[in-house]
Each structure stands twice: as C-alpha cells, then as structure tokens.
C-alpha cells in the first residue's frame, strides 16, 4: 500500500511549482484586497478592481467618488472574511505535510471573493457613467479615447 501511495504523488518539483504559482496568485489577490480594505496601498484603488482604460479615463474626483461608493457596497464583514481566509491559507502553507486540497480550497475562496468584488465594481462603474451629465460623459469619452490612444498606464 505504501509503494502505491508513493507512486501516485506528484514529483517534488511539481508540488513546489504549484505552491509558488498559488503564492504568486495569492499575492495578486492580496493586493486587490489590500486596496479594498484600506485604500492606502499601491495598485488598483477602485475598490479592489480596476477596469483599465475605463477607470483610468475617470477624473481624480470621479475615481475618489466611485471608490467611496464601492467601499460602501462592500461590507466590513466581506473584508474581514478575506483577511481571515488569508490567515487560514498561511496556516495551511506552514503545516507539514502540506494539505494541497485545503490550500486549493482556500485559494479558490479568495478567487470567488475577488470575482464578487469585481462584479460590485463593474456595476458601480457602469451606474456612475450612466448618472453623468451629457457634458461629463463627453469629457469622459474624450479622456477614454486619449487613454486608448496612449495606453492606460498613465492616468489623466
């Protein structure tokens, strides 16, 4: 039985690669959650999700107002659940032997949370644009076109 179990295990390099890949993805998710939880970290600052040229084309004031709207739509319990999930993930990663199934479950939960935040952000962004006056929408469209022409790396 022991020989059969050993033959089924993935090679060590494959397990290490999986853990490193998951850790990298977790760092990305962490940056998103960090931006949502305190609004003072680097990276996207639109409540945890950025829609590239769409949010880059917003004025600084519009981004600030939209960020506040998104933070209001995301409950403190959602942010706390994200932090708790990170702590649980860390505990699993530090456990020997590594429980890959539990690590994967916790990581998938983070992905689901990020997708939920992205859905909230998308709805808020579309509602925000729809509520703009015709003049504000025209100015947004001009900035959007500018961002598309030069790339979304720099905000107006």
HELIX and SHEET records of a PDB file:
HELIX    1   1 UNK A    2  UNK A    8  1                                   7    
HELIX    2   2 UNK A   12  UNK A   38  1                                  27    
HELIX    3   3 UNK A   53  UNK A   56  1                                   4    
HELIX    4   4 UNK A   60  UNK A   73  1                                  14    
HELIX    5   5 UNK A   76  UNK A   94  1                                  19    
HELIX    6   6 UNK A  100  UNK A  130  1                                  31    
HELIX    7   7 UNK A  134  UNK A  150  1                                  17    
END                                                                             
